[in-house]
Amino acid sequence: MKDPEPGRGLDVATLQRRLAEFAAARGWQQYHTPKNLVSALSVEASELVEIFQWLTPEQSARVMSDPETAHRVTDEVADVLAYLLQLCEVLGIDPLSALDAKIDRNERRFPAPEEP
């Protein structure tokens, strides 16, 4: 069931459930091993890189202004996120907690310079 307003009322658990249901309905769960999901994630990330590969920094900053390219970027970002969320589900990782903890570690590792 599609939400009438994209992005409204969505959360990670809901998206993970929808992805799991999608895979289950097609009998794909057996293929969703950590190794396979990481490989698929890498492929999708590479497809995203391919869009930007030969662009200048200025062109890459304007990539969303071209509707066709914006659609491709959005689709590839969605593919990357889908495989990442599925990997987290299979491994029992809470992606939001993992990211929150990583930001905490990075803040300690790379403290902001004090203002003069």
C-alpha atoms as an extended CHARMM CRD file, in Angstrom:
* protein
*
       116  EXT
         1         1  MET       CA              0.0000000000        0.0000000000        0.0000000000  PROA      1               0.0000000000
         2         2  LYS       CA              1.5560000000        3.2480000000       -1.1770000000  PROA      2               0.0000000000
         3         3  ASP       CA              1.5150000000        6.3640000000        0.9710000000  PROA      3               0.0000000000
         4         4  PRO       CA             -0.3790000000        9.1640000000       -0.8640000000  PROA      4               0.0000000000
         5         5  GLU       CA              2.2610000000       11.7080000000        0.1660000000  PROA      5               0.0000000000
         6         6  PRO       CA              5.7560000000       10.3150000000       -0.4820000000  PROA      6               0.0000000000
         7         7  GLY       CA              7.9830000000       10.4580000000        2.5780000000  PROA      7               0.0000000000
         8         8  ARG       CA              5.1400000000       11.2470000000        5.0060000000  PROA      8               0.0000000000
         9         9  GLY       CA              4.6250000000        8.8700000000        7.8840000000  PROA      9               0.0000000000
        10        10  LEU       CA              7.5430000000        6.6640000000        6.9030000000  PROA      10              0.0000000000
        11        11  ASP       CA             10.1050000000        5.2190000000        9.2560000000  PROA      11              0.0000000000
        12        12  VAL       CA             12.9590000000        2.7480000000        8.9420000000  PROA      12              0.0000000000
        13        13  ALA       CA             11.0080000000       -0.1720000000       10.4290000000  PROA      13              0.0000000000
        14        14  THR       CA              8.1110000000        0.3630000000        8.0170000000  PROA      14              0.0000000000
        15        15  LEU       CA             10.4460000000        0.4640000000        5.0310000000  PROA      15              0.0000000000
        16        16  GLN       CA             12.3010000000       -2.6460000000        6.2210000000  PROA      16              0.0000000000
        17        17  ARG       CA              8.9850000000       -4.4640000000        6.6450000000  PROA      17              0.0000000000
        18        18  ARG       CA              7.8830000000       -3.4840000000        3.1320000000  PROA      18              0.0000000000
        19        19  LEU       CA             11.2020000000       -4.6410000000        1.6760000000  PROA      19              0.0000000000
        20        20  ALA       CA             10.9520000000       -7.9660000000        3.5450000000  PROA      20              0.0000000000
        21        21  GLU       CA              7.3700000000       -8.4730000000        2.3540000000  PROA      21              0.0000000000
        22        22  PHE       CA              8.3970000000       -7.6590000000       -1.2230000000  PROA      22              0.0000000000
        23        23  ALA       CA             11.2080000000      -10.2400000000       -1.1010000000  PROA      23              0.0000000000
        24        24  ALA       CA              9.0440000000      -12.8650000000        0.6290000000  PROA      24              0.0000000000
        25        25  ALA       CA              6.2510000000      -12.5230000000       -1.9250000000  PROA      25              0.0000000000
        26        26  ARG       CA              8.7680000000      -13.3710000000       -4.6560000000  PROA      26              0.0000000000
        27        27  GLY       CA             10.6490000000      -16.0920000000       -2.7690000000  PROA      27              0.0000000000
        28        28  TRP       CA             13.8350000000      -14.0330000000       -2.7180000000  PROA      28              0.0000000000
        29        29  GLN       CA             14.6240000000      -14.2220000000        1.0230000000  PROA      29              0.0000000000
        30        30  GLN       CA             16.9360000000      -17.2060000000        0.4620000000  PROA      30              0.0000000000
        31        31  TYR       CA             19.1960000000      -14.9660000000       -1.6350000000  PROA      31              0.0000000000
        32        32  HSD       CA             19.2940000000      -12.1370000000        0.8970000000  PROA      32              0.0000000000
        33        33  THR       CA             22.4430000000      -13.2760000000        2.6510000000  PROA      33              0.0000000000
        34        34  PRO       CA             24.8500000000      -10.6890000000        4.0480000000  PROA      34              0.0000000000
        35        35  LYS       CA             27.3500000000      -11.4580000000        1.2580000000  PROA      35              0.0000000000
        36        36  ASN       CA             24.7690000000      -11.0690000000       -1.4970000000  PROA      36              0.0000000000
        37        37  LEU       CA             23.2780000000       -7.9200000000        0.0020000000  PROA      37              0.0000000000
        38        38  VAL       CA             26.7080000000       -6.2960000000        0.3790000000  PROA      38              0.0000000000
        39        39  SER       CA             27.5100000000       -7.1880000000       -3.2350000000  PROA      39              0.0000000000
        40        40  ALA       CA             24.2120000000       -5.7260000000       -4.4500000000  PROA      40              0.0000000000
        41        41  LEU       CA             24.7860000000       -2.6170000000       -2.3250000000  PROA      41              0.0000000000
        42        42  SER       CA             28.2010000000       -2.1600000000       -3.9360000000  PROA      42              0.0000000000
        43        43  VAL       CA             26.7480000000       -2.5290000000       -7.4370000000  PROA      43              0.0000000000
        44        44  GLU       CA             24.0280000000        0.0380000000       -6.7500000000  PROA      44              0.0000000000
        45        45  ALA       CA             26.5240000000        2.4680000000       -5.1940000000  PROA      45              0.0000000000
        46        46  SER       CA             28.6720000000        2.0630000000       -8.3160000000  PROA      46              0.0000000000
        47        47  GLU       CA             25.6710000000        2.8830000000      -10.4980000000  PROA      47              0.0000000000
        48        48  LEU       CA             25.2380000000        6.0840000000       -8.4880000000  PROA      48              0.0000000000
        49        49  VAL       CA             28.9410000000        6.9000000000       -8.8960000000  PROA      49              0.0000000000
        50        50  GLU       CA             28.6350000000        6.3150000000      -12.6390000000  PROA      50              0.0000000000
        51        51  ILE       CA             26.1740000000        9.2120000000      -12.9560000000  PROA      51              0.0000000000
        52        52  PHE       CA             28.7130000000       11.6170000000      -11.4180000000  PROA      52              0.0000000000
        53        53  GLN       CA             31.9050000000       10.0400000000      -12.7600000000  PROA      53              0.0000000000
        54        54  TRP       CA             32.9220000000       12.5710000000      -15.4030000000  PROA      54              0.0000000000
        55        55  LEU       CA             31.0870000000       15.6380000000      -14.1310000000  PROA      55              0.0000000000
        56        56  THR       CA             32.9280000000       18.6920000000      -12.9240000000  PROA      56              0.0000000000
        57        57  PRO       CA             32.2810000000       19.7610000000       -9.3210000000  PROA      57              0.0000000000
        58        58  GLU       CA             30.0340000000       22.5170000000      -10.6750000000  PROA      58              0.0000000000
        59        59  GLN       CA             28.0540000000       20.1060000000      -12.8640000000  PROA      59              0.0000000000
        60        60  SER       CA             27.6630000000       17.6480000000      -10.0060000000  PROA      60              0.0000000000
        61        61  ALA       CA             26.2560000000       20.4170000000       -7.7850000000  PROA      61              0.0000000000
        62        62  ARG       CA             23.5470000000       21.0580000000      -10.4100000000  PROA      62              0.0000000000
        63        63  VAL       CA             22.7330000000       17.4120000000      -11.1390000000  PROA      63              0.0000000000
        64        64  MET       CA             19.2210000000       17.6370000000       -9.6980000000  PROA      64              0.0000000000
        65        65  SER       CA             18.2770000000       20.5140000000      -12.0180000000  PROA      65              0.0000000000
        66        66  ASP       CA             17.9620000000       18.1270000000      -14.9830000000  PROA      66              0.0000000000
        67        67  PRO       CA             14.7590000000       16.1060000000      -14.5010000000  PROA      67              0.0000000000
        68        68  GLU       CA             16.0440000000       12.9680000000      -16.2400000000  PROA      68              0.0000000000
        69        69  THR       CA             19.3120000000       12.9250000000      -14.2990000000  PROA      69              0.0000000000
        70        70  ALA       CA             17.5170000000       13.8050000000      -11.0700000000  PROA      70              0.0000000000
        71        71  HSD       CA             15.2430000000       10.7970000000      -11.5920000000  PROA      71              0.0000000000
        72        72  ARG       CA             18.2580000000        8.5120000000      -12.1600000000  PROA      72              0.0000000000
        73        73  VAL       CA             20.0390000000        9.8440000000       -9.0530000000  PROA      73              0.0000000000
        74        74  THR       CA             16.9000000000        9.4440000000       -6.9480000000  PROA      74              0.0000000000
        75        75  ASP       CA             16.3910000000        5.8660000000       -8.1680000000  PROA      75              0.0000000000
        76        76  GLU       CA             19.9900000000        4.8850000000       -7.4450000000  PROA      76              0.0000000000
        77        77  VAL       CA             19.8860000000        6.4810000000       -3.9850000000  PROA      77              0.0000000000
        78        78  ALA       CA             16.7180000000        4.4700000000       -3.3150000000  PROA      78              0.0000000000
        79        79  ASP       CA             18.4230000000        1.2640000000       -4.5020000000  PROA      79              0.0000000000
        80        80  VAL       CA             21.4310000000        1.8980000000       -2.2400000000  PROA      80              0.0000000000
        81        81  LEU       CA             19.1810000000        2.6240000000        0.7290000000  PROA      81              0.0000000000
        82        82  ALA       CA             17.0160000000       -0.4420000000        0.0460000000  PROA      82              0.0000000000
        83        83  TYR       CA             19.9830000000       -2.8080000000        0.0800000000  PROA      83              0.0000000000
        84        84  LEU       CA             21.5030000000       -1.0930000000        3.1170000000  PROA      84              0.0000000000
        85        85  LEU       CA             18.2450000000       -1.4060000000        5.0630000000  PROA      85              0.0000000000
        86        86  GLN       CA             17.9000000000       -5.0540000000        4.0530000000  PROA      86              0.0000000000
        87        87  LEU       CA             21.4830000000       -5.7350000000        5.1500000000  PROA      87              0.0000000000
        88        88  CYS       CA             20.8150000000       -4.0830000000        8.5050000000  PROA      88              0.0000000000
        89        89  GLU       CA             17.6770000000       -6.1860000000        8.9400000000  PROA      89              0.0000000000
        90        90  VAL       CA             19.5020000000       -9.4510000000        8.1680000000  PROA      90              0.0000000000
        91        91  LEU       CA             22.3900000000       -8.5840000000       10.5170000000  PROA      91              0.0000000000
        92        92  GLY       CA             20.1980000000       -7.2010000000       13.2990000000  PROA      92              0.0000000000
        93        93  ILE       CA             21.6610000000       -3.6960000000       13.0780000000  PROA      93              0.0000000000
        94        94  ASP       CA             19.5060000000       -0.7010000000       13.9710000000  PROA      94              0.0000000000
        95        95  PRO       CA             20.7280000000        1.7070000000       11.2690000000  PROA      95              0.0000000000
        96        96  LEU       CA             19.6900000000        4.8680000000       13.1180000000  PROA      96              0.0000000000
        97        97  SER       CA             21.3820000000        3.7840000000       16.3530000000  PROA      97              0.0000000000
        98        98  ALA       CA             24.4760000000        2.7260000000       14.4130000000  PROA      98              0.0000000000
        99        99  LEU       CA             24.6710000000        6.1120000000       12.6980000000  PROA      99              0.0000000000
       100       100  ASP       CA             24.0360000000        7.9960000000       15.9340000000  PROA      100             0.0000000000
       101       101  ALA       CA             26.8420000000        6.0750000000       17.6600000000  PROA      101             0.0000000000
       102       102  LYS       CA             29.1870000000        6.6640000000       14.7160000000  PROA      102             0.0000000000
       103       103  ILE       CA             28.5320000000       10.4210000000       14.7820000000  PROA      103             0.0000000000
       104       104  ASP       CA             29.2950000000       10.3970000000       18.5290000000  PROA      104             0.0000000000
       105       105  ARG       CA             32.6060000000        8.5900000000       17.8840000000  PROA      105             0.0000000000
       106       106  ASN       CA             33.5110000000       10.9880000000       15.0700000000  PROA      106             0.0000000000
       107       107  GLU       CA             32.7560000000       14.0180000000       17.2490000000  PROA      107             0.0000000000
       108       108  ARG       CA             35.2090000000       12.6860000000       19.8390000000  PROA      108             0.0000000000
       109       109  ARG       CA             37.7590000000       11.6500000000       17.2240000000  PROA      109             0.0000000000
       110       110  PHE       CA             37.5850000000       14.8910000000       15.2430000000  PROA      110             0.0000000000
       111       111  PRO       CA             36.6770000000       17.6840000000       17.6680000000  PROA      111             0.0000000000
       112       112  ALA       CA             35.6170000000       20.9740000000       16.1140000000  PROA      112             0.0000000000
       113       113  PRO       CA             38.2720000000       23.6700000000       16.4110000000  PROA      113             0.0000000000
       114       114  GLU       CA             37.6750000000       26.1140000000       19.1990000000  PROA      114             0.0000000000
       115       115  GLU       CA             36.7140000000       29.5930000000       18.1040000000  PROA      115             0.0000000000
       116       116  PRO       CA             39.4650000000       32.2180000000       18.5760000000  PROA      116             0.0000000000
